[in-house]
C-alpha cells in the first residue's frame, strides 16, 4: 500500500512538472541571465520623461491592445497636427525641464538621464530644426518632422499606404461571396475584414447598419460604381475618420510600441495548456479615478503609496470601494543588495548613477501573473506611455483598450501589408511577490528559450530571433465589448519587438512635499507639454 501511494505521488509530481507554465514550475532560483532590465534608482521620487516619443492629443487615434503573451501594444494613428507639431513639442518639453532645473524649482536625484537627454537634444540641433517651420513649405516641414521622429525613436514609425479602391473591391467581393448576415456578429465579422487588424468594430449604429445593408445589396448586384461611391463614407464612419483617404489611396503614418506587461496573479488552462489568466477581458476605456486615498477626479491619478513610484495610474475598470484596475508601474521594487533572485552583478550597476555609486533599488515588471487585476508596465515604459497620450485627463477619457481572452493572440501586420505575425517582445522576466511586495519566486529562468517554453508552451516552435513560429493560433474579436475567440491562423511568425530603453529622470521639488496637492499638481503638469495645451506655470511654481 505504501509503495502504491509513493508511486501515485511521484506520478502526480512528474506530470505536474511536465506541464508548461504550471504553478509548480515556480522557483526560488536566482536569475542567470545578467543583462540589466528595468530602472535602477534609490528613492521613490517624482520623475519626468527623457525620451522622444510623439504626443497624440486625439483620443480616437490611440488604440491599446493586449493579447496572449503578456504584452501591451500601443498603436497611434498620427494626425497632421501630431506630425507637424513633433519638433515644436520636443523643444518645448526640453525647455520646460531646463527652466525648472535652472530656476532651482527642482533638484535632480538618483540618475543622470536628464544630462543624456539634454545632450541628445543639443547634438541633434532640435532647436535649429524647429525654427525651420517658417522657412519650409508644408510638405517639407512635414517630412522633416517625420524624418526626425524616425531617427529619434527608430523602428516604431510605419508609413501605411494602400490602394483604397482595391480595398473596396476586395470588400465587395467578400460581401458578394458571403451569405447575407443576419446577426450582429456576422455583420461585424465582415465589416472588420474591410481593414483587418485595424478595425475592431463591436457594435453598429442604426445608420451604419443601414449603410452596410445597402453595401451588401450593391455588392451582390455587381454595381461596383455605386458600391465604391458609398464604401468610402462608410469606411470613414466605422473608423471615426482617423484614416486618411485621398484620390483613392489610403496614406498615413502609425506609431506602434510594444511593452512587456504583468497581469492577474493566477493561471488558467485552455485545451490542456496552462497560461497566464486575463480576468478583465473585452473592450474598456480609460476612465477618471473618482475614489481613492489621494487626489482624485482625473485619469492620470497619482497614488501616495511609495511603491507606485509617483507615476500616473491610468484606470480602465472600477472595482468597488477605492479599488480600480489600471495600467500602472510594477507596483514593486527590489532592494538590490543581497536579493536572492537578482543576478549578483546587478549589485554593482553604476551606469548613469548621479552619485557614481551602485543603486539601492531596481524596478522591473513581471511579464506574467503578478497583479491583483491591474496591468503593470516597467517604470520607463509607463512614463513613455503617459507621454504619448493626450495632455489632459478629459482628453484621455474614452481611449480604447482591447483585452483578449487568455488564450487568444494579438495578430497584427505592422506595415499594413498583410504580413500577419503574432506580437511579442524581447523581455524574459516573470516573477511573483509576497503580500509585502518582495519578489519571491520566478516563473521561469530569464533566458529566451526557458522563458518562451513557459510563456507559450507547446504553441511555439522555438527558433532563433525572427524565426520562431506557431503552427496554429487564434486571434480575438469583440461583440458589444465582450472579447471572443476570433480567426484561426496557421504558420505565423512571432514578431519580437526590441525591449525599449527606459527614459526617466528622478527629482525632488524644492520646499514642496511630493505627496501634497501642490506636489501632485506639479508632477502631473510637468507631463502635459503638447500642442493645443497651455502649460499652467503656476502649478509648476514658475509664476
Residue pairs with C-beta under 8 A, 6 or more apart in sequence:
13 24
16 22
16 24
17 24
17 25
19 25
19 274
20 273
20 274
20 453
20 454
20 456
20 457
20 458
21 267
21 273
21 274
21 275
21 276
21 443
21 454
21 455
21 457
22 267
22 274
23 267
23 274
25 443
25 444
25 454
26 432
26 441
26 442
26 443
27 441
27 442
28 340
28 341
28 440
28 441
28 442
29 341
29 442
29 445
30 340
30 341
30 342
30 343
30 344
31 341
31 342
31 343
31 429
31 442
31 445
31 446
32 343
32 445
32 446
32 447
33 343
33 428
33 445
33 446
33 447
34 343
34 345
34 346
36 346
36 349
36 351
36 362
37 364
37 378
37 427
37 429
37 499
38 330
38 362
38 363
38 364
38 365
38 378
38 379
38 380
38 502
39 362
39 363
39 378
39 379
39 380
39 502
39 504
40 111
40 336
40 346
40 349
40 351
40 352
40 353
40 359
40 361
40 362
41 110
41 111
41 333
41 359
41 360
41 361
41 362
41 363
41 506
42 109
42 110
42 359
42 360
42 361
42 506
43 109
43 110
43 360
43 506
44 306
44 307
44 309
44 310
44 333
45 109
45 110
45 310
45 506
45 507
45 508
45 514
46 310
46 506
46 507
46 508
46 509
46 514
46 519
46 522
46 523
47 309
47 310
47 311
47 379
47 383
47 504
47 505
47 506
47 507
48 97
48 383
48 504
48 505
48 507
48 526
48 527
49 93
49 383
49 384
49 386
49 387
49 503
49 504
49 527
50 113
50 114
50 116
50 117
50 503
50 504
50 505
51 117
51 153
51 380
51 384
51 387
51 501
51 503
52 90
52 120
52 149
52 152
52 153
53 153
53 156
53 255
53 257
53 384
53 387
53 388
54 76
54 78
54 82
54 83
54 86
54 89
54 149
54 153
54 255
54 388
55 82
55 89
55 387
55 388
55 389
55 390
55 391
55 529
55 530
55 531
56 62
56 76
56 77
56 78
56 79
56 82
56 255
56 388
56 389
56 390
57 81
57 82
57 390
57 391
57 395
57 530
57 531
57 532
57 533
58 79
58 81
58 82
58 242
58 390
58 395
59 390
59 395
59 396
59 397
59 398
59 399
60 240
60 242
60 398
61 76
61 77
61 78
61 79
61 82
61 242
62 74
62 75
62 76
62 388
62 389
62 390
62 399
62 400
63 74
63 75
63 76
63 77
63 200
63 400
63 402
64 72
64 73
64 74
64 75
64 327
64 399
64 400
64 401
64 402
65 72
65 73
65 74
65 75
65 402
65 403
65 404
65 410
65 412
65 423
66 72
66 73
66 261
66 263
66 278
66 375
66 401
66 402
66 403
66 404
66 410
67 73
67 404
67 408
67 409
67 410
67 411
67 423
67 475
67 476
68 275
68 276
68 404
68 406
68 407
68 408
68 409
68 410
69 409
69 410
69 422
69 423
69 424
69 425
69 455
69 456
70 260
70 261
70 262
70 263
70 276
70 367
70 368
70 430
70 455
71 258
71 259
71 260
71 261
71 367
71 410
71 423
71 424
71 425
71 497
72 258
72 259
72 261
72 327
72 375
72 377
73 256
73 257
73 258
73 410
73 412
73 423
74 256
74 257
74 258
74 259
74 385
74 388
75 254
75 255
75 256
76 82
76 254
76 255
76 256
76 388
77 242
77 243
77 252
77 253
77 254
78 252
78 253
78 254
78 255
79 242
80 142
81 531
81 532
82 531
83 142
83 145
83 146
83 149
83 253
84 141
84 142
84 145
85 145
85 530
85 531
86 145
86 146
86 148
86 149
87 126
87 129
87 130
87 133
87 144
87 145
87 148
88 130
88 133
88 531
89 529
89 530
89 531
90 121
90 126
90 130
90 152
91 121
91 126
91 127
91 130
92 529
93 529
94 117
94 118
94 121
94 126
96 526
96 529
96 535
96 540
97 114
97 505
97 526
98 118
99 105
99 542
100 106
100 526
100 540
100 541
100 542
101 108
101 114
103 542
104 510
105 509
105 510
105 540
105 541
105 542
106 507
106 508
106 509
106 510
107 507
107 508
107 510
108 114
108 354
108 505
108 506
108 507
109 354
109 506
109 507
109 508
110 353
110 354
110 359
110 506
111 352
111 353
111 354
111 505
111 506
112 352
112 353
112 354
113 352
113 503
113 504
113 505
114 505
116 352
117 503
117 505
120 152
121 127
124 148
124 151
124 152
126 148
129 144
129 148
132 141
132 144
133 141
136 144
146 157
146 253
149 157
149 255
150 157
153 255
155 498
156 255
156 256
156 257
157 253
157 254
157 255
158 253
158 254
158 255
158 256
158 414
158 415
158 416
159 251
159 253
160 250
160 251
160 252
160 253
160 254
160 415
160 416
161 249
161 250
161 251
161 416
162 249
162 250
162 416
163 248
163 249
163 250
164 232
164 235
164 245
164 248
164 249
164 250
165 228
165 248
167 194
167 195
167 250
168 227
168 228
168 231
168 232
168 235
169 224
169 228
171 193
171 194
171 215
171 219
171 231
172 215
172 218
172 219
172 224
172 227
172 231
173 219
174 190
174 193
175 190
175 215
175 216
175 219
175 220
176 219
176 220
176 222
178 190
180 216
180 220
181 187
181 189
181 190
181 216
184 203
184 204
184 479
184 480
185 479
187 204
187 209
187 212
188 201
188 202
188 203
188 204
188 477
188 478
188 479
189 477
191 199
191 201
191 204
191 212
191 238
192 199
192 200
192 201
192 477
194 235
194 238
195 235
195 239
195 243
196 413
196 418
197 411
197 412
197 413
197 420
198 239
198 243
198 416
199 238
199 239
200 283
200 400
200 402
200 477
200 478
201 238
202 283
202 478
202 479
202 480
202 481
203 479
203 480
204 212
207 237
208 234
208 237
208 238
211 230
211 233
211 234
211 237
212 234
214 230
215 227
215 230
215 231
215 234
218 226
218 227
218 230
219 227
232 245
235 243
235 245
236 243
236 245
243 250
243 252
244 250
244 251
244 252
245 251
254 416
255 388
256 414
257 384
257 385
257 388
257 497
257 500
258 423
258 424
258 425
258 497
259 377
259 378
259 381
259 385
259 425
259 500
260 365
260 367
260 377
260 378
260 381
260 425
260 427
260 429
260 499
261 365
261 367
261 375
261 376
261 377
262 330
262 365
262 366
262 367
262 368
262 369
262 370
262 371
262 375
262 376
262 377
262 430
263 276
263 277
263 278
263 279
263 368
263 369
263 370
263 371
263 375
263 376
264 276
264 277
264 278
264 279
264 280
264 369
264 371
264 372
264 373
265 369
265 370
265 371
265 372
265 432
266 276
266 277
266 279
266 369
267 274
267 275
267 276
267 277
267 369
268 274
268 275
268 276
268 277
268 406
269 275
270 406
270 407
271 407
273 407
273 457
273 458
273 459
274 457
275 406
275 407
275 455
275 457
276 368
276 369
276 406
276 455
277 369
277 406
278 403
278 404
278 405
278 406
279 373
280 316
280 317
280 325
280 373
280 403
281 403
281 404
281 405
281 406
281 482
281 483
282 403
282 478
282 481
282 482
282 483
283 400
283 401
283 402
283 403
283 478
283 481
283 483
284 316
284 317
284 401
284 403
284 481
285 316
285 397
285 398
285 399
285 400
285 401
286 299
286 314
286 315
286 316
286 396
286 397
286 398
286 399
286 401
287 299
287 315
287 316
287 317
287 318
287 397
288 296
288 297
288 298
288 299
288 301
288 315
288 393
288 397
289 296
289 297
289 298
289 299
289 301
289 313
289 315
289 324
289 326
290 296
290 297
290 318
291 318
291 321
291 322
291 324
292 301
292 303
292 322
292 324
293 303
293 304
293 305
293 322
294 301
294 302
294 303
294 304
294 515
294 520
295 301
295 302
295 517
295 520
297 393
298 393
298 524
299 312
299 314
299 315
299 393
299 396
299 397
300 312
300 313
300 314
300 386
300 393
300 396
300 524
300 527
301 312
301 313
301 314
301 315
301 326
302 308
302 310
302 311
302 312
302 313
302 520
302 523
302 524
303 313
303 328
304 515
307 331
307 332
307 333
307 437
308 328
308 329
308 331
309 329
309 330
309 333
309 363
309 379
310 514
310 523
311 328
311 329
311 379
311 382
311 383
311 386
312 328
312 382
312 386
312 524
312 527
313 324
313 326
313 327
313 328
314 326
314 327
314 328
314 385
314 386
314 389
314 396
315 324
315 325
315 326
316 324
316 325
316 326
316 327
316 401
317 324
317 325
317 326
317 373
318 324
319 325
319 373
324 374
325 373
325 374
325 375
326 374
326 375
327 374
327 375
327 376
327 377
327 382
327 385
328 374
328 375
328 376
328 377
328 382
329 363
329 365
329 376
329 377
329 378
329 379
329 382
330 363
330 364
330 365
330 366
330 376
330 377
330 378
330 379
331 371
331 374
331 376
331 437
332 363
332 433
332 437
332 438
332 439
333 361
333 362
333 363
334 341
334 342
334 361
334 362
334 363
334 364
334 438
334 439
335 360
335 361
336 342
336 346
336 347
336 349
336 358
336 359
336 360
336 361
336 362
337 347
337 360
339 439
341 431
341 439
341 440
341 441
341 442
342 362
346 362
347 358
348 358
349 358
349 359
349 362
350 356
350 357
350 358
350 359
353 359
363 378
363 379
364 378
364 429
365 376
365 377
365 378
365 381
365 429
366 376
366 429
366 430
366 431
366 432
366 433
366 443
367 425
367 427
367 428
367 429
367 430
367 455
368 430
368 431
368 443
368 454
368 455
369 430
369 432
369 443
370 376
370 430
370 431
370 432
370 433
377 385
378 502
379 502
379 504
380 500
380 501
380 502
380 503
380 504
381 500
381 502
383 502
383 503
383 504
384 500
384 502
384 503
386 527
387 527
389 396
389 399
390 396
390 530
391 528
391 529
391 530
391 532
391 533
392 528
392 533
402 476
402 478
402 483
403 483
404 410
404 475
404 476
404 483
405 476
405 483
405 484
405 485
407 474
407 485
408 473
408 474
408 475
408 476
408 483
408 485
408 486
409 422
409 423
409 470
409 473
409 474
409 475
409 476
410 422
410 423
410 475
410 476
411 420
411 421
411 422
411 423
411 473
411 475
411 487
411 489
411 492
412 420
412 421
412 423
412 495
413 419
413 420
413 421
414 421
414 495
420 489
420 492
421 492
421 493
421 494
421 495
422 470
422 473
422 492
422 493
422 494
422 495
423 495
423 497
424 494
424 495
424 496
424 497
425 496
425 497
425 498
425 499
426 448
426 465
426 496
426 497
426 498
426 499
427 499
428 444
428 446
428 447
428 448
428 450
428 451
428 452
429 446
429 451
430 442
430 443
430 444
430 451
430 454
430 455
431 439
431 440
431 441
431 442
431 443
432 439
432 440
432 441
432 443
433 439
433 440
434 440
443 454
444 450
444 451
444 453
444 454
444 455
445 451
448 465
449 462
452 460
452 462
452 468
453 462
456 470
459 470
459 471
459 472
459 473
460 468
460 469
460 470
460 494
461 468
461 469
461 470
461 471
462 468
463 469
465 496
466 493
466 496
467 493
468 493
468 494
468 496
469 491
469 492
469 493
469 494
470 489
470 491
470 492
470 494
471 490
471 491
472 488
472 489
472 490
473 488
473 489
473 492
474 485
474 486
474 487
474 488
474 489
475 486
475 487
475 489
476 483
476 484
476 485
476 486
477 483
477 484
477 485
477 486
477 487
478 484
508 514
509 519
509 522
509 541
512 518
512 519
512 522
512 541
513 519
514 520
514 523
518 541
521 539
522 539
522 540
522 541
524 539
525 535
525 536
525 539
525 540
526 540
528 535
529 535
537 543
